[in-house]
Amino acid sequence: MGINFIDTAEVYGNGEGEKALGMALKKLDYRRQDLVITTKLFWFDSKMGVLNNIGLNRKHVMEGMNNSL
């Protein structure tokens, strides 16, 4: 495998980017421990409204990390 570092974010396609990445890695039968996968959590957009779903509060960071996995 030539590439082992993959960077994504929860806002790419409203989370669909991470889902597509997961499905591709599963289909290609890559072992998770052979990869470095990073994600970024969405900071703030006043149009988003609910503060627990955005920002760097503990709730959002923990849920964002779990959802990314």
N, CA, C and O atoms as a MOPAC input file, in Angstrom:
PM7 MOZYME 1SCF
protein

 N      0.85600 1    -1.15900 1     0.00000 1
 C      0.00000 1     0.00000 1     0.00000 1
 C      0.91100 1     1.23300 1     0.00000 1
 O      1.83700 1     1.31900 1     0.80600 1
 N      0.64900 1     2.18600 1    -0.90200 1
 C      1.47700 1     3.37200 1    -0.99200 1
 C      1.02000 1     4.50900 1    -0.10800 1
 O      1.84800 1     5.25800 1     0.41100 1
 N     -0.28100 1     4.65400 1     0.07600 1
 C     -0.83400 1     5.75300 1     0.88100 1
 C     -1.38300 1     5.16100 1     2.16700 1
 O     -2.15300 1     4.20100 1     2.14600 1
 N     -0.97100 1     5.75400 1     3.30100 1
 C     -1.51300 1     5.25900 1     4.57100 1
 C     -2.06900 1     6.38400 1     5.43800 1
 O     -2.54400 1     6.12500 1     6.54300 1
 N     -2.01900 1     7.64800 1     4.95500 1
 C     -2.54900 1     8.78700 1     5.71400 1
 C     -3.75100 1     9.34700 1     4.96700 1
 O     -3.63700 1     9.76000 1     3.81300 1
 N     -4.89900 1     9.35900 1     5.62800 1
 C     -6.13400 1     9.85100 1     5.02100 1
 C     -6.74400 1    10.88300 1     5.95600 1
 O     -6.92200 1    10.62800 1     7.14800 1
 N     -7.06300 1    12.05200 1     5.40700 1
 C     -7.65100 1    13.14700 1     6.17700 1
 C     -9.06300 1    13.38700 1     5.68700 1
 O     -9.29300 1    13.49500 1     4.48300 1
 N    -10.00100 1    13.47100 1     6.59500 1
 C    -11.39700 1    13.69500 1     6.24300 1
 C    -12.00900 1    14.67700 1     7.23600 1
 O    -11.31200 1    15.18400 1     8.11500 1
 N    -13.28100 1    14.94500 1     7.10800 1
 C    -13.98100 1    15.85000 1     8.03300 1
 C    -15.45600 1    15.49000 1     8.06300 1
 O    -16.00200 1    14.97500 1     7.08700 1
 N    -16.09200 1    15.76400 1     9.18400 1
 C    -17.50900 1    15.43500 1     9.31500 1
 C    -18.39500 1    16.27400 1     8.41000 1
 O    -19.53600 1    15.89300 1     8.14800 1
 N    -17.90600 1    17.39100 1     7.93100 1
 C    -18.73500 1    18.24900 1     7.07400 1
 C    -18.63900 1    17.88300 1     5.59900 1
 O    -19.40600 1    18.41100 1     4.79300 1
 N    -17.73100 1    17.00600 1     5.22300 1
 C    -17.64200 1    16.59900 1     3.82400 1
 C    -18.88200 1    15.77800 1     3.48300 1
 O    -19.00800 1    14.62500 1     3.89600 1
 N    -19.78900 1    16.37800 1     2.73200 1
 C    -21.02000 1    15.69000 1     2.36600 1
 C    -21.90500 1    15.38900 1     3.55400 1
 O    -22.64500 1    14.40600 1     3.54700 1
 N    -21.83600 1    16.23200 1     4.58200 1
 C    -22.62200 1    16.02000 1     5.81400 1
 C    -22.38100 1    14.63100 1     6.40400 1
 O    -23.31800 1    13.95800 1     6.83400 1
 N    -21.13200 1    14.21600 1     6.41800 1
 C    -20.77400 1    12.92400 1     6.99000 1
 C    -20.70600 1    11.79600 1     5.98100 1
 O    -20.19500 1    10.72000 1     6.29100 1
 N    -21.20900 1    12.02400 1     4.78600 1
 C    -21.20300 1    10.97800 1     3.76900 1
 C    -19.78200 1    10.65300 1     3.30500 1
 O    -19.51100 1     9.52600 1     2.89000 1
 N    -18.86800 1    11.63700 1     3.37200 1
 C    -17.48400 1    11.39200 1     2.98500 1
 C    -16.83100 1    10.34300 1     3.86700 1
 O    -16.11700 1     9.46900 1     3.37500 1
 N    -17.07300 1    10.42700 1     5.16700 1
 C    -16.51500 1     9.44800 1     6.09600 1
 C    -17.14200 1     8.07600 1     5.88200 1
 O    -16.45900 1     7.05700 1     5.97900 1
 N    -18.43800 1     8.05000 1     5.59300 1
 C    -19.10600 1     6.76700 1     5.32500 1
 C    -18.53600 1     6.12000 1     4.06600 1
 O    -18.26200 1     4.92000 1     4.04600 1
 N    -18.35800 1     6.92400 1     3.01400 1
 C    -17.81100 1     6.39400 1     1.75800 1
 C    -16.38900 1     5.87700 1     1.96300 1
 O    -16.02000 1     4.83500 1     1.42100 1
 N    -15.59900 1     6.59900 1     2.74000 1
 C    -14.24300 1     6.16200 1     3.03700 1
 C    -14.26900 1     4.81700 1     3.76200 1
 O    -13.51800 1     3.90500 1     3.41500 1
 N    -15.12200 1     4.70000 1     4.75500 1
 C    -15.23300 1     3.44300 1     5.50200 1
 C    -15.63600 1     2.28100 1     4.61700 1
 O    -15.07700 1     1.19000 1     4.72900 1
 N    -16.60200 1     2.50500 1     3.73800 1
 C    -17.03900 1     1.43400 1     2.83500 1
 C    -15.92400 1     1.04800 1     1.86400 1
 O    -15.73600 1    -0.13400 1     1.57300 1
 N    -15.18300 1     2.04300 1     1.36000 1
 C    -14.08600 1     1.76400 1     0.42900 1
 C    -12.99100 1     0.96700 1     1.11700 1
 O    -12.47400 1     0.00500 1     0.54900 1
 N    -12.63400 1     1.35500 1     2.33100 1
 C    -11.58500 1     0.63500 1     3.05100 1
 C    -12.00300 1    -0.79800 1     3.35900 1
 O    -11.19100 1    -1.72100 1     3.30900 1
 N    -13.29100 1    -0.96800 1     3.67900 1
 C    -13.79300 1    -2.32200 1     3.94500 1
 C    -13.74400 1    -3.16200 1     2.67700 1
 O    -13.31100 1    -4.31500 1     2.70300 1
 N    -14.18900 1    -2.58300 1     1.57200 1
 C    -14.19900 1    -3.31200 1     0.30100 1
 C    -12.78700 1    -3.69200 1    -0.14300 1
 O    -12.56700 1    -4.77400 1    -0.68700 1
 N    -11.83100 1    -2.78700 1     0.09700 1
 C    -10.44400 1    -3.05200 1    -0.28200 1
 C     -9.72500 1    -3.95100 1     0.72500 1
 O     -8.58600 1    -4.36300 1     0.50500 1
 N    -10.41100 1    -4.25000 1     1.83800 1
 C     -9.89400 1    -5.14000 1     2.87700 1
 C     -8.60400 1    -4.61400 1     3.51400 1
 O     -7.68600 1    -5.38300 1     3.79800 1
 N     -8.54500 1    -3.28600 1     3.73800 1
 C     -7.40300 1    -2.69900 1     4.42700 1
 C     -7.58100 1    -2.89100 1     5.92900 1
 O     -8.69200 1    -2.79100 1     6.45100 1
 N     -6.49700 1    -3.16200 1     6.60300 1
 C     -6.53800 1    -3.28000 1     8.05800 1
 C     -6.44400 1    -1.87900 1     8.65400 1
 O     -5.56200 1    -1.10600 1     8.28100 1
 N     -7.34100 1    -1.54800 1     9.57200 1
 C     -7.38800 1    -0.20900 1    10.17600 1
 C     -6.06400 1     0.14800 1    10.84800 1
 O     -5.64700 1     1.30500 1    10.81000 1
 N     -5.41000 1    -0.81400 1    11.45200 1
 C     -4.16200 1    -0.52700 1    12.16400 1
 C     -3.01600 1    -0.18200 1    11.21500 1
 O     -1.97700 1     0.29400 1    11.67100 1
 N     -3.17000 1    -0.40400 1     9.92900 1
 C     -2.14500 1    -0.04200 1     8.94700 1
 C     -2.32400 1     1.37700 1     8.41100 1
 O     -1.51400 1     1.84100 1     7.60900 1
 N     -3.36900 1     2.06400 1     8.84400 1
 C     -3.69600 1     3.38700 1     8.32000 1
 C     -3.65500 1     4.45200 1     9.40200 1
 O     -3.83800 1     4.16300 1    10.58400 1
 N     -3.41500 1     5.67600 1     8.98400 1
 C     -3.55400 1     6.84200 1     9.85700 1
 C     -4.70500 1     7.64200 1     9.26500 1
 O     -4.58600 1     8.21000 1     8.17900 1
 N     -5.82400 1     7.68100 1     9.99000 1
 C     -7.00900 1     8.38400 1     9.50000 1
 C     -7.31800 1     9.50800 1    10.47100 1
 O     -7.47500 1     9.28900 1    11.67200 1
 N     -7.40400 1    10.73000 1     9.92500 1
 C     -7.73000 1    11.88300 1    10.75900 1
 C     -9.08000 1    12.44000 1    10.34100 1
 O     -9.53400 1    12.22000 1     9.21800 1
 N     -9.70900 1    13.15300 1    11.24000 1
 C    -10.95600 1    13.82400 1    10.91500 1
 C    -10.96300 1    15.19500 1    11.57200 1
 O    -10.26300 1    15.43400 1    12.55600 1
 N    -11.74500 1    16.06700 1    11.02600 1
 C    -11.90600 1    17.40100 1    11.59300 1
 C    -13.36100 1    17.56700 1    12.00700 1
 O    -14.27500 1    17.14200 1    11.30000 1
 N    -13.55900 1    18.18700 1    13.15100 1
 C    -14.90900 1    18.44900 1    13.63100 1
 C    -15.29300 1    19.87000 1    13.25900 1
 O    -14.45900 1    20.77600 1    13.29000 1
 N    -16.54700 1    20.05900 1    12.91000 1
 C    -17.03900 1    21.35500 1    12.47100 1
 C    -17.06300 1    22.33600 1    13.62500 1
 O    -17.59200 1    22.03100 1    14.69300 1
 N    -16.48900 1    23.52300 1    13.41400 1
 C    -16.37700 1    24.51800 1    14.47400 1
 C    -17.68000 1    25.26400 1    14.68700 1
 O    -18.33700 1    25.03800 1    15.70300 1
 N    -18.08200 1    26.13500 1    13.79000 1
 C    -19.28400 1    26.93700 1    14.05000 1
 C    -19.80500 1    27.59700 1    12.79100 1
 O    -19.03600 1    28.10500 1    11.97400 1
 N    -21.09600 1    27.58400 1    12.64600 1
 C    -21.81500 1    28.33400 1    11.62100 1
 C    -23.12000 1    28.75200 1    12.28900 1
 O    -23.90600 1    27.89900 1    12.70200 1
 N    -23.35000 1    30.02500 1    12.39600 1
 C    -24.53000 1    30.51600 1    13.12600 1
 C    -25.82800 1    29.98400 1    12.53600 1
 O    -26.84400 1    29.96900 1    13.23100 1
 N    -25.83200 1    29.55200 1    11.29700 1
 C    -27.03700 1    29.00100 1    10.68400 1
 C    -27.32000 1    27.58900 1    11.17900 1
 O    -28.44200 1    27.10300 1    11.03800 1
 N    -26.32100 1    26.92000 1    11.75800 1
 C    -26.50500 1    25.54400 1    12.20800 1
 C    -27.40700 1    25.46000 1    13.44000 1
 O    -28.11800 1    24.47100 1    13.61800 1
 N    -27.38500 1    26.46900 1    14.27200 1
 C    -28.30300 1    26.52100 1    15.39400 1
 C    -27.85600 1    25.78500 1    16.64000 1
 O    -27.26400 1    26.40600 1    17.52200 1
 N    -28.10700 1    24.51100 1    16.75300 1
 C    -27.91700 1    23.75100 1    17.98100 1
 C    -26.44200 1    23.67600 1    18.35000 1
 O    -25.65000 1    23.05600 1    17.64000 1
 N    -26.07700 1    24.30600 1    19.45500 1
 C    -24.66600 1    24.40600 1    19.83100 1
 C    -24.04600 1    23.08700 1    20.25100 1
 O    -22.82700 1    22.94100 1    20.15800 1
 N    -24.82800 1    22.12300 1    20.70800 1
 C    -24.25200 1    20.83400 1    21.09600 1
 C    -23.84100 1    20.00100 1    19.89200 1
 O    -23.12200 1    19.01300 1    20.04300 1
 N    -24.28200 1    20.38100 1    18.70600 1
 C    -23.94300 1    19.62800 1    17.50100 1
 C    -22.76400 1    20.22300 1    16.75300 1
 O    -22.34100 1    19.67700 1    15.73400 1
 N    -22.23100 1    21.32300 1    17.23500 1
 C    -21.10200 1    21.98900 1    16.59100 1
 C    -20.16100 1    22.48600 1    17.67100 1
 O    -20.45900 1    22.37400 1    18.86000 1
 N    -19.04200 1    23.02500 1    17.27000 1
 C    -18.12000 1    23.62000 1    18.22900 1
 C    -17.15800 1    22.61700 1    18.83100 1
 O    -17.08900 1    21.45900 1    18.41700 1
 N    -16.42500 1    23.08800 1    19.80800 1
 C    -15.42700 1    22.24600 1    20.45100 1
 C    -15.80300 1    21.88300 1    21.88300 1
 O    -14.93000 1    21.63800 1    22.71600 1
 N    -17.09700 1    21.85000 1    22.16800 1
 C    -17.51000 1    21.41500 1    23.49700 1
 C    -17.29100 1    19.90400 1    23.61200 1
 O    -17.25200 1    19.19100 1    22.60900 1
 N    -17.15400 1    19.44300 1    24.82200 1
 C    -16.82300 1    18.03900 1    25.05800 1
 C    -17.82100 1    17.09400 1    24.40100 1
 O    -17.42300 1    16.09200 1    23.80700 1
 N    -19.10300 1    17.39600 1    24.50000 1
 C    -20.14100 1    16.53500 1    23.93400 1
 C    -19.93200 1    16.35300 1    22.43600 1
 O    -19.95200 1    15.22900 1    21.93400 1
 N    -19.73200 1    17.44500 1    21.73300 1
 C    -19.57400 1    17.34600 1    20.28200 1
 C    -18.27200 1    16.64600 1    19.89100 1
 O    -18.25800 1    15.86000 1    18.94400 1
 N    -17.19700 1    16.91500 1    20.59600 1
 C    -15.92500 1    16.25800 1    20.28300 1
 C    -16.05000 1    14.75000 1    20.48600 1
 O    -15.61900 1    13.97800 1    19.62900 1
 N    -16.62700 1    14.32100 1    21.59900 1
 C    -16.76100 1    12.88700 1    21.87300 1
 C    -17.68400 1    12.22200 1    20.85600 1
 O    -17.36000 1    11.15400 1    20.33600 1
 N    -18.82900 1    12.83900 1    20.56500 1
 C    -19.75900 1    12.26100 1    19.59700 1
 C    -19.15600 1    12.26600 1    18.19900 1
 O    -19.32500 1    11.30800 1    17.44500 1
 N    -18.45200 1    13.34100 1    17.85000 1
 C    -17.82300 1    13.41400 1    16.53600 1
 C    -16.77700 1    12.34000 1    16.34200 1
 O    -16.67600 1    11.74800 1    15.26700 1
 N    -15.99600 1    12.08500 1    17.38100 1
 C    -14.97900 1    11.04000 1    17.29800 1
 C    -15.62500 1     9.65500 1    17.18000 1
 O    -15.19700 1     8.83200 1    16.37000 1
 N    -16.64300 1     9.40800 1    17.98100 1
 C    -17.33100 1     8.11200 1    17.91000 1
 C    -17.99600 1     7.91700 1    16.55400 1
 O    -17.94700 1     6.82300 1    15.99200 1
 N    -18.62000 1     8.97000 1    16.02300 1
 C    -19.27800 1     8.87000 1    14.71500 1
 C    -18.26000 1     8.62500 1    13.61100 1
 O    -18.53900 1     7.91700 1    12.64400 1
 N    -17.09400 1     9.20600 1    13.76000 1
 C    -16.04200 1     9.03800 1    12.75500 1
 C    -15.57500 1     7.58300 1    12.68300 1
 O    -15.23900 1     7.08200 1    11.61000 1
 N    -15.55800 1     6.91800 1    13.83000 1
 C    -15.11700 1     5.52200 1    13.85700 1
 C    -16.13700 1     4.62000 1    13.22700 1
 O    -15.93200 1     3.40700 1    13.16100 1

